[in-house]
């Protein structure tokens, strides 16, 4: 959470027991987040996913002679919003550099990136590990760069194909310090960054489509030492489950190498999800291998503080602060608040229901009834057939005594399948709670008379009274007010 709302209690490092001693893993992340923009970083081409190959390609993307890049101002704004959301220092001066290398899906022969002067400086996030504490993860910087295309090797036994649709798409590379100490922390850090960016609207976080992926740097060192070991980079991971598997395998591999008397070589590796292992891809290049130099086609980027301040003033309430407020304002537990704020739209949904009502009751209904049904049918909050207004009306019917809890759940099912106003549906289907004292008393008397032996036992043992409450509810088709039934049963039994 934000530093003003959360006390940081760092989890203990994960100890790995080797043959010759205890070890600790050290993990850093380079997260590539596609900027939520309709056009690319330096061209007007579309960023639509799933288009036919090589249809979202401008002459700039294809590196045609004489074509010069033009900065997309919206992408700059999105990167600044992300930096502000991660409590990062916004650099008013930044530059674009050329990273030179040859690959078929890179028509220019270089990638435009930011090495020496990135758009943001240091930032920080806090990752709640539940009962294990809160990990403080420092952000080194965020830089902007253009994505490369995609090489396809499985369409022909002898040929490879290139799709340039992704070429030039704007990426934010979020680089963390090596503050992470376990596979679970790495996954939670990525999910926390994803959540923040989705709140900000700067990246949709779709890992399946490649819109969010990570390079994972893993090293090991003897426990209780501060010296960092040689790291290996695991490239292009787009699944938190696979990221955890890759980190676990790579840490154990490095420990085995060292304990066997060998030396870990700094290199880039790939993870094979079929075997659960990493394999060498290439030796790790240094910056000079790419012959970085300032891009001559782009002037330095100079931002005005007033413009940055305007973006900051427009930021939404972010998850950590929202959790803290929900706990205080609505009296719900932290875990429930975290579930309700996992997505911005679910948080807005909850507030629409809870406004002017019992916050705990609203949270319980949304988490158990709504989320449970959405998960069962693989739906999201956006396509829920039950609106916040409809759930609010159901809760109002419970509060004024028109519905029992059981009847309310039946009504929820009807609203889910039929739609319409809950009050009108309840009336149409006779779903009205019986609150007439005389009618309920008559049903209680009948239950006691029909079961004299049970009644005699209940007079000496109050726990048996529940049997008669059940009988009355059954006789009234669940429409009797259960509180009134319980009170009348106990009174007539002399309790």
Secondary structure, DSSP 8 states (H G I E B T S, - for coil): --TTT---------EEE-SSSEEEEEEEEEEEEE---SB-SSS--B--TT--TT-S--TTTTT-TT------HHHHHHHHHHHHHTT--B-SEE--EEEE---TT-TTSEEEE-SSS-SB--EEEEEE-GGG-EEEEEEEEEEEEE---EEE-SS-SS--EEE-TTTT-EEEEEEE-S-B-SHHHHHHHHHHHHHHHHHHTS----TTTTSEEEEEEEEEEETT-------EEEEEE--HHHHHHHHHHHHHHHHHHHHTT-----EEEEEETTTTEEEEEEE---GGGGT-EE-TTS--EE--HHHHHHHHHT----HHHHHHHHHHHH---HHHHHHHTSSHHHHHHHHHHHTTS-HHHHHHIIIIIIHHHHHHTT--GGG-SS-HHHHHHHHHHHHTTSS-HHHHHHHHHHHHHH-S-HHHHHHHTT---B--HHHHHHHHHHHHHHTHHHHHHHHH-GGGHHHHHHHHHHHTTT-B-HHHHHHHHHHHTT-
